Amino acid sequence: METQFGIVAMLDALGVSNYKIDESNQFVLQRDALLTELMNLNTDLSTGFDTRSSGSLPKYPKMTLATFGDTIIICWPTGKDKGPSVMFPGIAVWLGNAVALGIKYGILLRGAVSVGEYLADGSTILGPAVADAHAWSGEADWFGVVLTPHCQIYLATLLDNVVMKNETKINTDSWSFEYEVPLHQRKKKMYVINWPFYFWILNQNGNTGFVNLSQLLSPHSIRKGVESKYENSIEFFKWCEENKFPSLIKDLRIPPYHSG
């Protein structure tokens, strides 16, 4: 297999390991429906670029996707140099929609995104970038996607107040921002994918974002000992509503958001 360089994400579905056989069959159907929708996702989704002055949005390259059990691995071959930085906004939008659509399909996705070398051949994906994503994919005590520390360092210039060649400032909060992430034993400042914003965009039906989220989460049975995953995810969603949505709606010229 030829060595490739790009962005790699590993996503796990919470709770599936405890499913009975009928629940496992239902999960496979829901997962396949989710993946079909994600594979057809429009690559021109807004990523926070002001297209009036900076031209067309960058598009992410063709992805390689593999699944085993409750795990999904996705690779985007970006190449080195500026490739990962140019492609990351579109990939972050895809990941944000993956979590948001997963909730719609009853699948709560938790994972991590990395950057680096990997090998991909059909359903086989392995290498340093995959190992890095795997090491962090199950660390957060919630559902959502974090950037690994290595990925954060690699994309630091992009994530830290980016300015394009034409001096157009970009609001990167629509893709990723820093948050005090609840891990299993502690909290750690990490960059996270802004899935709540895309959840709200996908679920504008007259209800508040929190009501929509609560309605879709309510069918899940919450076993004792895992309730913190739900509580931390809901707290993150509410924090995004208050701290991120207003400026994003203004910058992207989206109709006003009503949180209450």
C-alpha atoms as an extended CHARMM CRD file, in Angstrom:
* protein
*
       260  EXT
         1         1  MET       CA              0.0000000000        0.0000000000        0.0000000000  PROA      1               0.0000000000
         2         2  GLU       CA              1.1960000000        3.4940000000       -0.8110000000  PROA      2               0.0000000000
         3         3  THR       CA              1.7980000000        5.8970000000        2.0810000000  PROA      3               0.0000000000
         4         4  GLN       CA             -0.5780000000        8.8460000000        2.0770000000  PROA      4               0.0000000000
         5         5  PHE       CA             -0.7020000000       12.0550000000        4.0910000000  PROA      5               0.0000000000
         6         6  GLY       CA             -3.9400000000       13.6260000000        5.1790000000  PROA      6               0.0000000000
         7         7  ILE       CA             -6.6160000000       14.0790000000        7.8080000000  PROA      7               0.0000000000
         8         8  VAL       CA             -7.9900000000       11.0330000000        9.6050000000  PROA      8               0.0000000000
         9         9  ALA       CA            -11.0470000000       10.8220000000       11.8560000000  PROA      9               0.0000000000
        10        10  MET       CA            -12.1380000000        7.9220000000       14.0340000000  PROA      10              0.0000000000
        11        11  LEU       CA            -15.7290000000        7.8750000000       15.3100000000  PROA      11              0.0000000000
        12        12  ASP       CA            -17.3390000000        5.3740000000       17.6830000000  PROA      12              0.0000000000
        13        13  ALA       CA            -21.0540000000        4.9300000000       18.3580000000  PROA      13              0.0000000000
        14        14  LEU       CA            -21.7700000000        5.1280000000       22.0810000000  PROA      14              0.0000000000
        15        15  GLY       CA            -23.4710000000        2.2040000000       23.8030000000  PROA      15              0.0000000000
        16        16  VAL       CA            -23.4470000000       -0.2330000000       20.8900000000  PROA      16              0.0000000000
        17        17  SER       CA            -21.1760000000       -2.7380000000       22.6410000000  PROA      17              0.0000000000
        18        18  ASN       CA            -24.0300000000       -3.5060000000       25.0570000000  PROA      18              0.0000000000
        19        19  TYR       CA            -26.6650000000       -4.0790000000       22.3480000000  PROA      19              0.0000000000
        20        20  LYS       CA            -28.5940000000       -7.3230000000       22.0580000000  PROA      20              0.0000000000
        21        21  ILE       CA            -28.8290000000       -8.9910000000       18.6500000000  PROA      21              0.0000000000
        22        22  ASP       CA            -32.0370000000       -7.2200000000       17.5810000000  PROA      22              0.0000000000
        23        23  GLU       CA            -30.5990000000       -3.8710000000       18.6700000000  PROA      23              0.0000000000
        24        24  SER       CA            -27.3900000000       -4.6290000000       16.7640000000  PROA      24              0.0000000000
        25        25  ASN       CA            -29.3910000000       -5.3510000000       13.5980000000  PROA      25              0.0000000000
        26        26  GLN       CA            -31.2330000000       -2.0540000000       14.0000000000  PROA      26              0.0000000000
        27        27  PHE       CA            -27.9550000000       -0.2180000000       14.5580000000  PROA      27              0.0000000000
        28        28  VAL       CA            -26.4990000000       -1.5760000000       11.2940000000  PROA      28              0.0000000000
        29        29  LEU       CA            -29.5480000000       -0.3220000000        9.3840000000  PROA      29              0.0000000000
        30        30  GLN       CA            -29.3560000000        3.1010000000       11.0150000000  PROA      30              0.0000000000
        31        31  ARG       CA            -25.5910000000        3.3190000000       10.4910000000  PROA      31              0.0000000000
        32        32  ASP       CA            -25.8750000000        2.4490000000        6.8000000000  PROA      32              0.0000000000
        33        33  ALA       CA            -28.6070000000        5.0680000000        6.3320000000  PROA      33              0.0000000000
        34        34  LEU       CA            -26.4670000000        7.6450000000        8.1090000000  PROA      34              0.0000000000
        35        35  LEU       CA            -23.3870000000        6.8470000000        6.0150000000  PROA      35              0.0000000000
        36        36  THR       CA            -25.4040000000        7.0270000000        2.7990000000  PROA      36              0.0000000000
        37        37  GLU       CA            -26.6070000000       10.5130000000        3.7080000000  PROA      37              0.0000000000
        38        38  LEU       CA            -23.1250000000       11.6060000000        4.7380000000  PROA      38              0.0000000000
        39        39  MET       CA            -21.5270000000       10.3010000000        1.5450000000  PROA      39              0.0000000000
        40        40  ASN       CA            -24.0130000000       12.4040000000       -0.4190000000  PROA      40              0.0000000000
        41        41  LEU       CA            -23.4000000000       15.4940000000        1.7250000000  PROA      41              0.0000000000
        42        42  ASN       CA            -23.0770000000       18.6710000000       -0.3140000000  PROA      42              0.0000000000
        43        43  THR       CA            -19.4220000000       19.7600000000       -0.2300000000  PROA      43              0.0000000000
        44        44  ASP       CA            -20.3790000000       23.4270000000       -0.6980000000  PROA      44              0.0000000000
        45        45  LEU       CA            -21.7120000000       23.8020000000        2.8540000000  PROA      45              0.0000000000
        46        46  SER       CA            -20.6730000000       27.1080000000        4.3850000000  PROA      46              0.0000000000
        47        47  THR       CA            -17.4280000000       26.8350000000        6.3020000000  PROA      47              0.0000000000
        48        48  GLY       CA            -17.1490000000       30.4030000000        7.5380000000  PROA      48              0.0000000000
        49        49  PHE       CA            -15.3690000000       31.8010000000        4.5030000000  PROA      49              0.0000000000
        50        50  ASP       CA            -16.7670000000       35.0810000000        3.2130000000  PROA      50              0.0000000000
        51        51  THR       CA            -17.3040000000       34.0050000000       -0.4010000000  PROA      51              0.0000000000
        52        52  ARG       CA            -18.1560000000       37.5390000000       -1.4840000000  PROA      52              0.0000000000
        53        53  SER       CA            -14.4760000000       38.4690000000       -1.3320000000  PROA      53              0.0000000000
        54        54  SER       CA            -12.5260000000       35.2230000000       -1.2180000000  PROA      54              0.0000000000
        55        55  GLY       CA            -14.1620000000       33.3230000000       -4.0510000000  PROA      55              0.0000000000
        56        56  SER       CA            -15.4460000000       29.7580000000       -3.9820000000  PROA      56              0.0000000000
        57        57  LEU       CA            -15.1700000000       27.5910000000       -0.8890000000  PROA      57              0.0000000000
        58        58  PRO       CA            -12.4190000000       24.9770000000       -0.7190000000  PROA      58              0.0000000000
        59        59  LYS       CA            -13.7220000000       21.4520000000       -1.1810000000  PROA      59              0.0000000000
        60        60  TYR       CA            -12.4600000000       18.4270000000        0.6260000000  PROA      60              0.0000000000
        61        61  PRO       CA            -10.9210000000       15.5830000000       -1.4030000000  PROA      61              0.0000000000
        62        62  LYS       CA            -12.5200000000       12.2070000000       -2.0010000000  PROA      62              0.0000000000
        63        63  MET       CA            -12.6150000000       10.3030000000        1.2650000000  PROA      63              0.0000000000
        64        64  THR       CA            -11.8380000000        6.7090000000        2.1370000000  PROA      64              0.0000000000
        65        65  LEU       CA            -14.2480000000        5.2230000000        4.6720000000  PROA      65              0.0000000000
        66        66  ALA       CA            -14.0460000000        1.9620000000        6.5890000000  PROA      66              0.0000000000
        67        67  THR       CA            -16.2760000000        0.4950000000        9.2990000000  PROA      67              0.0000000000
        68        68  PHE       CA            -15.8770000000       -2.3140000000       11.7900000000  PROA      68              0.0000000000
        69        69  GLY       CA            -18.2480000000       -2.9590000000       14.6580000000  PROA      69              0.0000000000
        70        70  ASP       CA            -19.3380000000        0.3820000000       16.0730000000  PROA      70              0.0000000000
        71        71  THR       CA            -16.3360000000        2.2710000000       14.6440000000  PROA      71              0.0000000000
        72        72  ILE       CA            -16.0750000000        4.4430000000       11.5340000000  PROA      72              0.0000000000
        73        73  ILE       CA            -12.6990000000        5.5810000000       10.1460000000  PROA      73              0.0000000000
        74        74  ILE       CA            -12.5600000000        8.2920000000        7.5100000000  PROA      74              0.0000000000
        75        75  CYS       CA             -9.4440000000        9.4710000000        5.6680000000  PROA      75              0.0000000000
        76        76  TRP       CA             -9.0220000000       12.4980000000        3.4220000000  PROA      76              0.0000000000
        77        77  PRO       CA             -5.7610000000       12.5110000000        1.3810000000  PROA      77              0.0000000000
        78        78  THR       CA             -4.8060000000       16.1830000000        1.5180000000  PROA      78              0.0000000000
        79        79  GLY       CA             -1.0860000000       15.9200000000        0.8140000000  PROA      79              0.0000000000
        80        80  LYS       CA              1.4450000000       17.8530000000        2.8790000000  PROA      80              0.0000000000
        81        81  ASP       CA              2.3660000000       21.5510000000        2.7200000000  PROA      81              0.0000000000
        82        82  LYS       CA             -0.8360000000       23.6250000000        2.9870000000  PROA      82              0.0000000000
        83        83  GLY       CA             -3.1670000000       20.7770000000        2.0490000000  PROA      83              0.0000000000
        84        84  PRO       CA             -4.4910000000       19.9650000000        5.5280000000  PROA      84              0.0000000000
        85        85  SER       CA             -5.0910000000       23.6400000000        6.3580000000  PROA      85              0.0000000000
        86        86  VAL       CA             -6.9110000000       24.3010000000        3.0920000000  PROA      86              0.0000000000
        87        87  MET       CA             -9.0690000000       21.1860000000        3.3750000000  PROA      87              0.0000000000
        88        88  PHE       CA             -9.7520000000       21.2030000000        7.1170000000  PROA      88              0.0000000000
        89        89  PRO       CA            -12.6880000000       23.6880000000        7.0500000000  PROA      89              0.0000000000
        90        90  GLY       CA            -14.7130000000       21.4750000000        4.6970000000  PROA      90              0.0000000000
        91        91  ILE       CA            -13.7500000000       18.3510000000        6.6310000000  PROA      91              0.0000000000
        92        92  ALA       CA            -14.7530000000       19.9860000000        9.9250000000  PROA      92              0.0000000000
        93        93  VAL       CA            -18.1390000000       20.8250000000        8.4240000000  PROA      93              0.0000000000
        94        94  TRP       CA            -18.5220000000       17.1880000000        7.3490000000  PROA      94              0.0000000000
        95        95  LEU       CA            -17.6660000000       15.9700000000       10.8430000000  PROA      95              0.0000000000
        96        96  GLY       CA            -20.0400000000       18.4720000000       12.4340000000  PROA      96              0.0000000000
        97        97  ASN       CA            -22.8180000000       17.2030000000       10.2090000000  PROA      97              0.0000000000
        98        98  ALA       CA            -21.8370000000       13.6030000000       10.9620000000  PROA      98              0.0000000000
        99        99  VAL       CA            -22.4780000000       14.1210000000       14.6830000000  PROA      99              0.0000000000
       100       100  ALA       CA            -25.6290000000       16.1620000000       14.0490000000  PROA      100             0.0000000000
       101       101  LEU       CA            -27.1070000000       13.6410000000       11.6010000000  PROA      101             0.0000000000
       102       102  GLY       CA            -26.0300000000       10.7930000000       13.8550000000  PROA      102             0.0000000000
       103       103  ILE       CA            -28.3210000000       12.1600000000       16.5770000000  PROA      103             0.0000000000
       104       104  LYS       CA            -31.1620000000       12.1780000000       14.0460000000  PROA      104             0.0000000000
       105       105  TYR       CA            -30.5100000000        8.4860000000       13.3170000000  PROA      105             0.0000000000
       106       106  GLY       CA            -30.2090000000        7.5870000000       16.9850000000  PROA      106             0.0000000000
       107       107  ILE       CA            -26.4260000000        7.1610000000       16.7980000000  PROA      107             0.0000000000
       108       108  LEU       CA            -24.3080000000        9.1920000000       19.2070000000  PROA      108             0.0000000000
       109       109  LEU       CA            -20.8340000000        9.5800000000       17.7350000000  PROA      109             0.0000000000
       110       110  ARG       CA            -17.7170000000       10.2870000000       19.7690000000  PROA      110             0.0000000000
       111       111  GLY       CA            -14.2790000000       10.5510000000       18.2450000000  PROA      111             0.0000000000
       112       112  ALA       CA            -11.1280000000       12.4130000000       17.3370000000  PROA      112             0.0000000000
       113       113  VAL       CA             -9.4860000000       13.8330000000       14.2320000000  PROA      113             0.0000000000
       114       114  SER       CA             -5.7640000000       13.7260000000       13.4900000000  PROA      114             0.0000000000
       115       115  VAL       CA             -3.3870000000       14.5490000000       10.6680000000  PROA      115             0.0000000000
       116       116  GLY       CA             -0.3740000000       12.6780000000        9.3470000000  PROA      116             0.0000000000
       117       117  GLU       CA              0.6910000000        9.5860000000        7.4370000000  PROA      117             0.0000000000
       118       118  TYR       CA             -1.4860000000        6.5220000000        6.9350000000  PROA      118             0.0000000000
       119       119  LEU       CA             -2.0110000000        3.5310000000        4.6590000000  PROA      119             0.0000000000
       120       120  ALA       CA             -5.3730000000        2.8770000000        3.0400000000  PROA      120             0.0000000000
       121       121  ASP       CA             -6.3890000000       -0.0450000000        0.8600000000  PROA      121             0.0000000000
       122       122  GLY       CA            -10.0830000000       -0.7910000000        0.5760000000  PROA      122             0.0000000000
       123       123  SER       CA            -11.3760000000       -1.5230000000        4.0700000000  PROA      123             0.0000000000
       124       124  THR       CA             -7.8750000000       -1.4860000000        5.6260000000  PROA      124             0.0000000000
       125       125  ILE       CA             -6.7230000000        1.8240000000        7.1170000000  PROA      125             0.0000000000
       126       126  LEU       CA             -3.7530000000        2.0360000000        9.4740000000  PROA      126             0.0000000000
       127       127  GLY       CA             -0.7210000000        4.1190000000       10.3320000000  PROA      127             0.0000000000
       128       128  PRO       CA              0.4450000000        6.8610000000       12.7140000000  PROA      128             0.0000000000
       129       129  ALA       CA             -2.4640000000        9.2430000000       12.0260000000  PROA      129             0.0000000000
       130       130  VAL       CA             -4.9650000000        6.4340000000       12.6510000000  PROA      130             0.0000000000
       131       131  ALA       CA             -3.1980000000        5.4630000000       15.8840000000  PROA      131             0.0000000000
       132       132  ASP       CA             -3.2650000000        9.0920000000       17.0720000000  PROA      132             0.0000000000
       133       133  ALA       CA             -6.9750000000        9.4450000000       16.3450000000  PROA      133             0.0000000000
       134       134  HSD       CA             -7.6550000000        6.1150000000       18.0590000000  PROA      134             0.0000000000
       135       135  ALA       CA             -5.7070000000        7.1300000000       21.1740000000  PROA      135             0.0000000000
       136       136  TRP       CA             -7.9840000000       10.1510000000       21.7120000000  PROA      136             0.0000000000
       137       137  SER       CA            -11.2700000000        8.9330000000       20.2110000000  PROA      137             0.0000000000
       138       138  GLY       CA            -12.6070000000        7.5210000000       23.4730000000  PROA      138             0.0000000000
       139       139  GLU       CA            -11.1030000000       10.0010000000       25.9360000000  PROA      139             0.0000000000
       140       140  ALA       CA            -13.9070000000       12.5740000000       26.0630000000  PROA      140             0.0000000000
       141       141  ASP       CA            -16.8400000000       11.9480000000       28.3940000000  PROA      141             0.0000000000
       142       142  TRP       CA            -19.5170000000       13.0510000000       25.9010000000  PROA      142             0.0000000000
       143       143  PHE       CA            -20.5140000000       12.6200000000       22.2700000000  PROA      143             0.0000000000
       144       144  GLY       CA            -18.7060000000       14.8770000000       19.8190000000  PROA      144             0.0000000000
       145       145  VAL       CA            -15.3230000000       15.1740000000       18.0940000000  PROA      145             0.0000000000
       146       146  VAL       CA            -12.0360000000       16.5920000000       19.4090000000  PROA      146             0.0000000000
       147       147  LEU       CA             -8.8220000000       17.4490000000       17.5890000000  PROA      147             0.0000000000
       148       148  THR       CA             -5.8820000000       15.4650000000       18.9150000000  PROA      148             0.0000000000
       149       149  PRO       CA             -3.0710000000       17.5530000000       20.4550000000  PROA      149             0.0000000000
       150       150  HSD       CA             -0.8880000000       16.7400000000       17.4250000000  PROA      150             0.0000000000
       151       151  CYS       CA             -3.6570000000       17.8720000000       15.0670000000  PROA      151             0.0000000000
       152       152  GLN       CA             -4.0790000000       21.1070000000       17.0380000000  PROA      152             0.0000000000
       153       153  ILE       CA             -0.3730000000       21.9130000000       16.7320000000  PROA      153             0.0000000000
       154       154  TYR       CA             -0.3280000000       21.0870000000       13.0210000000  PROA      154             0.0000000000
       155       155  LEU       CA             -3.3340000000       23.3320000000       12.3180000000  PROA      155             0.0000000000
       156       156  ALA       CA             -2.4420000000       26.0240000000       14.8710000000  PROA      156             0.0000000000
       157       157  THR       CA             -2.0510000000       28.8090000000       12.3140000000  PROA      157             0.0000000000
       158       158  LEU       CA             -5.4170000000       28.0080000000       10.7560000000  PROA      158             0.0000000000
       159       159  LEU       CA             -7.2730000000       27.7570000000       14.0570000000  PROA      159             0.0000000000
       160       160  ASP       CA             -5.7570000000       30.8970000000       15.5610000000  PROA      160             0.0000000000
       161       161  ASN       CA             -7.4750000000       33.8940000000       13.9680000000  PROA      161             0.0000000000
       162       162  VAL       CA             -6.8800000000       33.1020000000       10.3060000000  PROA      162             0.0000000000
       163       163  VAL       CA             -6.4690000000       35.8010000000        7.6710000000  PROA      163             0.0000000000
       164       164  MET       CA             -6.5800000000       34.9580000000        3.9580000000  PROA      164             0.0000000000
       165       165  LYS       CA             -4.2030000000       36.4310000000        1.3570000000  PROA      165             0.0000000000
       166       166  ASN       CA             -6.7760000000       39.0880000000        0.5350000000  PROA      166             0.0000000000
       167       167  GLU       CA             -6.8820000000       40.0150000000        4.2520000000  PROA      167             0.0000000000
       168       168  THR       CA            -10.3910000000       38.6610000000        4.7050000000  PROA      168             0.0000000000
       169       169  LYS       CA            -10.6950000000       37.5900000000        8.3140000000  PROA      169             0.0000000000
       170       170  ILE       CA            -12.3570000000       34.2250000000        8.8400000000  PROA      170             0.0000000000
       171       171  ASN       CA            -14.6040000000       33.2680000000       11.7460000000  PROA      171             0.0000000000
       172       172  THR       CA            -13.2220000000       29.8040000000       12.3960000000  PROA      172             0.0000000000
       173       173  ASP       CA            -15.8220000000       29.1610000000       15.1160000000  PROA      173             0.0000000000
       174       174  SER       CA            -18.1230000000       27.6080000000       12.5310000000  PROA      174             0.0000000000
       175       175  TRP       CA            -15.6240000000       24.7520000000       12.2220000000  PROA      175             0.0000000000
       176       176  SER       CA            -13.7080000000       24.4270000000       15.4620000000  PROA      176             0.0000000000
       177       177  PHE       CA            -12.8600000000       26.2920000000       18.6570000000  PROA      177             0.0000000000
       178       178  GLU       CA            -11.2290000000       25.7270000000       22.0280000000  PROA      178             0.0000000000
       179       179  TYR       CA            -13.3190000000       24.2820000000       24.8490000000  PROA      179             0.0000000000
       180       180  GLU       CA            -12.6950000000       22.8000000000       28.2820000000  PROA      180             0.0000000000
       181       181  VAL       CA            -13.4280000000       19.1990000000       27.2890000000  PROA      181             0.0000000000
       182       182  PRO       CA            -14.5760000000       16.7930000000       30.0240000000  PROA      182             0.0000000000
       183       183  LEU       CA            -12.3490000000       13.7340000000       29.8890000000  PROA      183             0.0000000000
       184       184  HSD       CA            -12.8580000000       10.6600000000       32.0450000000  PROA      184             0.0000000000
       185       185  GLN       CA            -10.5560000000       11.8070000000       34.8640000000  PROA      185             0.0000000000
       186       186  ARG       CA            -10.0960000000       15.5240000000       34.2380000000  PROA      186             0.0000000000
       187       187  LYS       CA            -10.8500000000       18.4450000000       31.9650000000  PROA      187             0.0000000000
       188       188  LYS       CA             -8.5310000000       19.6160000000       29.2080000000  PROA      188             0.0000000000
       189       189  LYS       CA             -8.6170000000       22.5690000000       26.8200000000  PROA      189             0.0000000000
       190       190  MET       CA             -8.8840000000       21.1260000000       23.3370000000  PROA      190             0.0000000000
       191       191  TYR       CA            -10.1600000000       22.2310000000       19.9630000000  PROA      191             0.0000000000
       192       192  VAL       CA            -13.5260000000       20.6610000000       19.2000000000  PROA      192             0.0000000000
       193       193  ILE       CA            -15.7670000000       20.3210000000       16.1620000000  PROA      193             0.0000000000
       194       194  ASN       CA            -18.7630000000       22.6640000000       16.2810000000  PROA      194             0.0000000000
       195       195  TRP       CA            -21.5000000000       20.0470000000       15.7780000000  PROA      195             0.0000000000
       196       196  PRO       CA            -24.2020000000       21.9810000000       17.7380000000  PROA      196             0.0000000000
       197       197  PHE       CA            -24.2810000000       24.6810000000       15.0680000000  PROA      197             0.0000000000
       198       198  TYR       CA            -24.9560000000       22.1580000000       12.3040000000  PROA      198             0.0000000000
       199       199  PHE       CA            -27.4800000000       20.3540000000       14.4700000000  PROA      199             0.0000000000
       200       200  TRP       CA            -29.3830000000       23.6210000000       14.7780000000  PROA      200             0.0000000000
       201       201  ILE       CA            -29.1500000000       24.3000000000       11.0180000000  PROA      201             0.0000000000
       202       202  LEU       CA            -30.5020000000       20.7970000000       10.2700000000  PROA      202             0.0000000000
       203       203  ASN       CA            -33.3390000000       21.0630000000       12.8050000000  PROA      203             0.0000000000
       204       204  GLN       CA            -35.0410000000       24.4120000000       12.3200000000  PROA      204             0.0000000000
       205       205  ASN       CA            -38.6770000000       23.4810000000       12.9250000000  PROA      205             0.0000000000
       206       206  GLY       CA            -39.8950000000       26.2480000000       15.2020000000  PROA      206             0.0000000000
       207       207  ASN       CA            -38.5510000000       24.6940000000       18.3890000000  PROA      207             0.0000000000
       208       208  THR       CA            -35.4440000000       25.8570000000       20.1960000000  PROA      208             0.0000000000
       209       209  GLY       CA            -32.2420000000       23.9280000000       19.5730000000  PROA      209             0.0000000000
       210       210  PHE       CA            -32.3150000000       22.4980000000       23.0850000000  PROA      210             0.0000000000
       211       211  VAL       CA            -35.8920000000       21.2530000000       22.6530000000  PROA      211             0.0000000000
       212       212  ASN       CA            -34.9600000000       19.5330000000       19.3890000000  PROA      212             0.0000000000
       213       213  LEU       CA            -31.9170000000       17.9540000000       20.9920000000  PROA      213             0.0000000000
       214       214  SER       CA            -33.8970000000       16.7670000000       24.0190000000  PROA      214             0.0000000000
       215       215  GLN       CA            -36.6000000000       15.2250000000       21.8360000000  PROA      215             0.0000000000
       216       216  LEU       CA            -34.0620000000       13.2360000000       19.8200000000  PROA      216             0.0000000000
       217       217  LEU       CA            -32.1370000000       12.1100000000       22.9010000000  PROA      217             0.0000000000
       218       218  SER       CA            -35.2060000000       11.1320000000       24.9400000000  PROA      218             0.0000000000
       219       219  PRO       CA            -35.6480000000        7.6360000000       23.3600000000  PROA      219             0.0000000000
       220       220  HSD       CA            -32.1570000000        6.6300000000       24.5340000000  PROA      220             0.0000000000
       221       221  SER       CA            -32.0340000000        4.5500000000       27.6960000000  PROA      221             0.0000000000
       222       222  ILE       CA            -29.3540000000        5.9930000000       29.9600000000  PROA      222             0.0000000000
       223       223  ARG       CA            -27.6650000000        3.3910000000       32.1110000000  PROA      223             0.0000000000
       224       224  LYS       CA            -26.3470000000        4.3730000000       35.5160000000  PROA      224             0.0000000000
       225       225  GLY       CA            -22.7160000000        5.3730000000       35.1960000000  PROA      225             0.0000000000
       226       226  VAL       CA            -22.9560000000        6.8440000000       31.6780000000  PROA      226             0.0000000000
       227       227  GLU       CA            -25.3150000000        9.7320000000       32.3950000000  PROA      227             0.0000000000
       228       228  SER       CA            -22.3530000000       12.1520000000       32.4370000000  PROA      228             0.0000000000
       229       229  LYS       CA            -21.8690000000       11.6300000000       28.6890000000  PROA      229             0.0000000000
       230       230  TYR       CA            -25.3470000000       13.0290000000       28.0730000000  PROA      230             0.0000000000
       231       231  GLU       CA            -25.0560000000       15.7640000000       30.6860000000  PROA      231             0.0000000000
       232       232  ASN       CA            -21.6950000000       16.9680000000       29.3460000000  PROA      232             0.0000000000
       233       233  SER       CA            -22.9550000000       16.9390000000       25.7460000000  PROA      233             0.0000000000
       234       234  ILE       CA            -26.0550000000       18.9390000000       26.6630000000  PROA      234             0.0000000000
       235       235  GLU       CA            -23.9340000000       21.4230000000       28.6340000000  PROA      235             0.0000000000
       236       236  PHE       CA            -21.6680000000       21.8410000000       25.5810000000  PROA      236             0.0000000000
       237       237  PHE       CA            -24.6910000000       22.4110000000       23.3360000000  PROA      237             0.0000000000
       238       238  LYS       CA            -26.0840000000       25.0860000000       25.6650000000  PROA      238             0.0000000000
       239       239  TRP       CA            -22.6580000000       26.7510000000       25.9010000000  PROA      239             0.0000000000
       240       240  CYS       CA            -22.4780000000       26.9270000000       22.1090000000  PROA      240             0.0000000000
       241       241  GLU       CA            -25.9760000000       28.4210000000       21.9310000000  PROA      241             0.0000000000
       242       242  GLU       CA            -24.9690000000       31.2110000000       24.2430000000  PROA      242             0.0000000000
       243       243  ASN       CA            -21.3750000000       31.8460000000       23.2270000000  PROA      243             0.0000000000
       244       244  LYS       CA            -21.0000000000       30.8640000000       19.5590000000  PROA      244             0.0000000000
       245       245  PHE       CA            -24.3220000000       30.9660000000       17.7430000000  PROA      245             0.0000000000
       246       246  PRO       CA            -24.9640000000       34.7620000000       17.8400000000  PROA      246             0.0000000000
       247       247  SER       CA            -21.7200000000       35.7730000000       16.0970000000  PROA      247             0.0000000000
       248       248  LEU       CA            -21.9240000000       32.9190000000       13.5960000000  PROA      248             0.0000000000
       249       249  ILE       CA            -25.4660000000       33.8060000000       12.6240000000  PROA      249             0.0000000000
       250       250  LYS       CA            -24.4240000000       37.4220000000       12.1270000000  PROA      250             0.0000000000
       251       251  ASP       CA            -21.2680000000       36.6020000000       10.1480000000  PROA      251             0.0000000000
       252       252  LEU       CA            -22.9360000000       33.9720000000        7.9380000000  PROA      252             0.0000000000
       253       253  ARG       CA            -26.1140000000       36.0270000000        7.5070000000  PROA      253             0.0000000000
       254       254  ILE       CA            -28.4490000000       33.3800000000        8.8830000000  PROA      254             0.0000000000
       255       255  PRO       CA            -31.9080000000       34.3870000000       10.2210000000  PROA      255             0.0000000000
       256       256  PRO       CA            -31.8100000000       35.2400000000       13.9490000000  PROA      256             0.0000000000
       257       257  TYR       CA            -31.5680000000       32.3950000000       16.4100000000  PROA      257             0.0000000000
       258       258  HSD       CA            -34.0400000000       32.2260000000       19.3020000000  PROA      258             0.0000000000
       259       259  SER       CA            -32.7620000000       30.1410000000       22.1840000000  PROA      259             0.0000000000
       260       260  GLY       CA            -35.5990000000       30.7130000000       24.5810000000  PROA      260             0.0000000000
